[in-house]
Amino acid sequence: MISTVTTSTFTTVTAAGSFAVIGIFVLLALLIQKELVSASNSERASRLGKILDIGIVPLLIAFVLVVISKVGAALK
C-alpha cells in the first residue's frame, strides 16, 4: 500500500516538473517571437504581437507560480 502511494506521488511530482520545464521553454520561445515581431513596422506584425500576448500572459503567471513554489520548497 505504501509503495503504491509513494510511486504515484513520485510520478505526479515528476510529471509536474516536466510540464513546468516545457512551459518555460514555450514561454521563452513566445517571448523571442514577440521580440522579433516587434522589430517590424507592419500592421500584420502588430496583430501577431497582440495574439502572442494571449499565450504569453498565462505562461508568465504559471512561471511565477513555479518560481514561488521552488523558492518555497528550498526555504523549508
N, CA and C atoms as a LAMMPS dump frame, in Angstrom:
ITEM: TIMESTEP
0
ITEM: NUMBER OF ATOMS
228
ITEM: BOX BOUNDS ff ff ff
-5.0000000000000000e+02 5.0000000000000000e+02
-5.0000000000000000e+02 5.0000000000000000e+02
-5.0000000000000000e+02 5.0000000000000000e+02
ITEM: ATOMS id mol type element x y z
1 1 1 N 0.829 -1.194 0
2 1 2 C 0 0 0
3 1 3 C 0.871 1.255 0
4 2 1 N 1.864 1.305 0.865
5 2 2 C 2.716 2.493 0.948
6 2 3 C 3.538 2.649 -0.323
7 3 1 N 3.985 1.536 -0.885
8 3 2 C 4.783 1.644 -2.114
9 3 3 C 3.95 2.178 -3.272
10 4 1 N 2.665 1.847 -3.303
11 4 2 C 1.78 2.356 -4.349
12 4 3 C 1.605 3.869 -4.206
13 5 1 N 1.41 4.341 -2.985
14 5 2 C 1.248 5.774 -2.743
15 5 3 C 2.542 6.512 -3.084
16 6 1 N 3.669 5.939 -2.682
17 6 2 C 4.954 6.564 -2.966
18 6 3 C 5.21 6.629 -4.463
19 7 1 N 4.898 5.553 -5.169
20 7 2 C 5.103 5.521 -6.616
21 7 3 C 4.216 6.54 -7.32
22 8 1 N 2.957 6.618 -6.929
23 8 2 C 2.053 7.567 -7.589
24 8 3 C 2.432 9.006 -7.256
25 9 1 N 2.889 9.255 -6.032
26 9 2 C 3.339 10.606 -5.667
27 9 3 C 4.568 10.995 -6.473
28 10 1 N 5.511 10.083 -6.608
29 10 2 C 6.723 10.351 -7.379
30 10 3 C 6.379 10.621 -8.838
31 11 1 N 5.469 9.847 -9.394
32 11 2 C 5.061 10.035 -10.788
33 11 3 C 4.407 11.403 -10.983
34 12 1 N 3.568 11.801 -10.039
35 12 2 C 2.897 13.101 -10.133
36 12 3 C 3.895 14.247 -10.044
37 13 1 N 4.829 14.152 -9.115
38 13 2 C 5.826 15.216 -8.95
39 13 3 C 6.723 15.296 -10.178
40 14 1 N 7.116 14.165 -10.716
41 14 2 C 7.963 14.14 -11.909
42 14 3 C 7.231 14.73 -13.112
43 15 1 N 5.964 14.372 -13.279
44 15 2 C 5.184 14.903 -14.398
45 15 3 C 4.994 16.408 -14.255
46 16 1 N 4.733 16.88 -13.046
47 16 2 C 4.555 18.318 -12.829
48 16 3 C 5.844 19.07 -13.131
49 17 1 N 6.972 18.5 -12.758
50 17 2 C 8.256 19.134 -13.044
51 17 3 C 8.541 19.215 -14.522
52 18 1 N 8.212 18.16 -15.254
53 18 2 C 8.468 18.178 -16.692
54 18 3 C 7.515 19.134 -17.41
55 19 1 N 6.273 19.248 -16.924
56 19 2 C 5.344 20.218 -17.509
57 19 3 C 5.836 21.634 -17.269
58 20 1 N 6.42 21.874 -16.109
59 20 2 C 6.948 23.202 -15.806
60 20 3 C 8.085 23.547 -16.755
61 21 1 N 8.965 22.604 -17.007
62 21 2 C 10.101 22.841 -17.914
63 21 3 C 9.599 23.096 -19.331
64 22 1 N 8.638 22.316 -19.765
65 22 2 C 8.068 22.509 -21.105
66 22 3 C 7.411 23.885 -21.199
67 23 1 N 6.666 24.278 -20.163
68 23 2 C 6.022 25.582 -20.148
69 23 3 C 7.026 26.721 -20.198
70 24 1 N 8.148 26.564 -19.505
71 24 2 C 9.182 27.599 -19.515
72 24 3 C 9.79 27.728 -20.903
73 25 1 N 10.04 26.601 -21.564
74 25 2 C 10.602 26.659 -22.913
75 25 3 C 9.619 27.283 -23.906
76 26 1 N 8.34 26.973 -23.769
77 26 2 C 7.333 27.577 -24.65
78 26 3 C 7.242 29.076 -24.391
79 27 1 N 7.284 29.475 -23.108
80 27 2 C 7.276 30.902 -22.773
81 27 3 C 8.475 31.603 -23.38
82 28 1 N 9.628 31.005 -23.272
83 28 2 C 10.838 31.589 -23.846
84 28 3 C 10.704 31.745 -25.363
85 29 1 N 10.177 30.722 -26.029
86 29 2 C 10.001 30.775 -27.482
87 29 3 C 9.017 31.882 -27.875
88 30 1 N 7.925 32.011 -27.122
89 30 2 C 6.949 33.058 -27.431
90 30 3 C 7.516 34.454 -27.193
91 31 1 N 8.315 34.604 -26.13
92 31 2 C 8.923 35.915 -25.869
93 31 3 C 9.929 36.287 -26.957
94 32 1 N 10.679 35.318 -27.438
95 32 2 C 11.621 35.573 -28.536
96 32 3 C 10.862 35.966 -29.796
97 33 1 N 9.787 35.233 -30.079
98 33 2 C 8.974 35.543 -31.26
99 33 3 C 8.376 36.943 -31.156
100 34 1 N 7.915 37.321 -29.957
101 34 2 C 7.34 38.665 -29.777
102 34 3 C 8.394 39.74 -30.015
103 35 1 N 9.623 39.514 -29.553
104 35 2 C 10.696 40.482 -29.793
105 35 3 C 10.986 40.61 -31.289
106 36 1 N 11.013 39.497 -31.989
107 36 2 C 11.274 39.537 -33.428
108 36 3 C 10.156 40.254 -34.176
109 37 1 N 8.922 40.021 -33.747
110 37 2 C 7.771 40.647 -34.396
111 37 3 C 7.743 42.141 -34.09
112 38 1 N 8.153 42.526 -32.888
113 38 2 C 8.091 43.945 -32.521
114 38 3 C 9.094 44.782 -33.315
115 39 1 N 10.088 44.163 -33.91
116 39 2 C 11.059 44.903 -34.716
117 39 3 C 10.478 45.328 -36.061
118 40 1 N 9.383 44.697 -36.471
119 40 2 C 8.758 45.026 -37.742
120 40 3 C 7.734 46.143 -37.556
121 41 1 N 7.509 46.916 -38.587
122 41 2 C 6.56 48.028 -38.512
123 41 3 C 5.236 47.738 -39.213
124 42 1 N 5.047 46.537 -39.725
125 42 2 C 3.81 46.256 -40.455
126 42 3 C 2.645 46.027 -39.493
127 43 1 N 1.456 46.235 -40.024
128 43 2 C 0.25 46.038 -39.215
129 43 3 C 0.042 44.558 -38.903
130 44 1 N 0.395 43.717 -39.829
131 44 2 C 0.261 42.273 -39.612
132 44 3 C 1.142 41.826 -38.438
133 45 1 N 2.328 42.404 -38.35
134 45 2 C 3.234 42.06 -37.249
135 45 3 C 2.67 42.556 -35.916
136 46 1 N 2.053 43.718 -35.912
137 46 2 C 1.488 44.217 -34.661
138 46 3 C 0.312 43.351 -34.208
139 47 1 N -0.482 42.873 -35.16
140 47 2 C -1.571 41.951 -34.801
141 47 3 C -1.027 40.652 -34.249
142 48 1 N 0.038 40.149 -34.859
143 48 2 C 0.651 38.917 -34.368
144 48 3 C 1.216 39.116 -32.967
145 49 1 N 1.757 40.285 -32.686
146 49 2 C 2.261 40.587 -31.354
147 49 3 C 1.162 40.544 -30.31
148 50 1 N -0.015 41.056 -30.658
149 50 2 C -1.147 41.014 -29.736
150 50 3 C -1.635 39.584 -29.534
151 51 1 N -1.608 38.793 -30.591
152 51 2 C -2.019 37.394 -30.485
153 51 3 C -1.043 36.616 -29.609
154 52 1 N 0.234 36.928 -29.714
155 52 2 C 1.235 36.247 -28.887
156 52 3 C 1.036 36.551 -27.405
157 53 1 N 0.497 37.723 -27.088
158 53 2 C 0.208 38.061 -25.694
159 53 3 C -0.78 37.088 -25.068
160 54 1 N -1.675 36.532 -25.887
161 54 2 C -2.664 35.584 -25.385
162 54 3 C -1.976 34.354 -24.803
163 55 1 N -0.878 33.941 -25.389
164 55 2 C -0.144 32.799 -24.868
165 55 3 C 0.881 33.173 -23.814
166 56 1 N 1.42 34.382 -23.912
167 56 2 C 2.491 34.784 -23.004
168 56 3 C 1.975 35.03 -21.594
169 57 1 N 0.86 35.696 -21.455
170 57 2 C 0.372 36.087 -20.13
171 57 3 C 0.09 34.873 -19.229
172 58 1 N -0.663 33.873 -19.669
173 58 2 C -0.894 32.729 -18.777
174 58 3 C 0.394 31.954 -18.468
175 59 1 N 1.284 31.844 -19.455
176 59 2 C 2.538 31.144 -19.2
177 59 3 C 3.424 31.928 -18.245
178 60 1 N 3.358 33.246 -18.3
179 60 2 C 4.12 34.077 -17.377
180 60 3 C 3.59 33.912 -15.951
181 61 1 N 2.29 33.841 -15.808
182 61 2 C 1.685 33.601 -14.489
183 61 3 C 2.103 32.232 -13.961
184 62 1 N 2.069 31.212 -14.829
185 62 2 C 2.49 29.87 -14.422
186 62 3 C 3.961 29.863 -14.032
187 63 1 N 4.8 30.605 -14.765
188 63 2 C 6.22 30.687 -14.453
189 63 3 C 6.431 31.295 -13.068
190 64 1 N 5.712 32.357 -12.766
191 64 2 C 5.837 32.99 -11.45
192 64 3 C 5.417 32.017 -10.349
193 65 1 N 4.348 31.269 -10.574
194 65 2 C 3.9 30.292 -9.58
195 65 3 C 4.922 29.176 -9.388
196 66 1 N 5.545 28.731 -10.457
197 66 2 C 6.569 27.693 -10.35
198 66 3 C 7.769 28.215 -9.57
199 67 1 N 8.181 29.432 -9.854
200 67 2 C 9.32 30.017 -9.138
201 67 3 C 8.991 30.163 -7.657
202 68 1 N 7.807 30.643 -7.324
203 68 2 C 7.408 30.784 -5.927
204 68 3 C 7.388 29.42 -5.248
205 69 1 N 6.881 28.422 -5.939
206 69 2 C 6.835 27.067 -5.395
207 69 3 C 8.232 26.516 -5.129
208 70 1 N 9.128 26.691 -6.089
209 70 2 C 10.502 26.184 -5.931
210 70 3 C 11.244 26.921 -4.83
211 71 1 N 11.07 28.232 -4.737
212 71 2 C 11.731 29.007 -3.685
213 71 3 C 11.164 28.616 -2.317
214 72 1 N 9.857 28.426 -2.252
215 72 2 C 9.23 27.995 -1.005
216 72 3 C 9.721 26.63 -0.554
217 73 1 N 9.908 25.716 -1.518
218 73 2 C 10.407 24.385 -1.179
219 73 3 C 11.865 24.447 -0.744
220 74 1 N 12.639 25.351 -1.335
221 74 2 C 14.042 25.475 -0.968
222 74 3 C 14.219 26.089 0.416
223 75 1 N 13.293 26.945 0.824
224 75 2 C 13.396 27.603 2.116
225 75 3 C 12.927 26.733 3.272
226 76 1 N 12.231 25.655 2.982
227 76 2 C 11.745 24.769 4.061
228 76 3 C 12.849 23.995 4.677
